[in-house]
Amino acid sequence: MTLMQTYRVTIVMEDGSMGMHEGLYADGFWAICVAMEAFPTARRISAKWLP
């Protein structure tokens, strides 16, 4: 069983617009992978664990 944790994912698009999302993910790598699939043209994607 995988323990899900809350992460804040920040996405910066090519035009400089930015968005954030908080969700449950197995780890930060998976949170970034999901965001990369949803926003393939993003310039930057980061994930921060929220305790």
Number of C-alpha atoms within 10 A of each C-alpha: 3 7 8 11 14 18 22 18 20 17 22 17 15 11 8 10 10 14 10 12 11 15 12 15 19 13 17 18 11 12 23 20 12 12 18 16 10 10 15 9 11 18 15 14 19 16 21 15 15 11 6
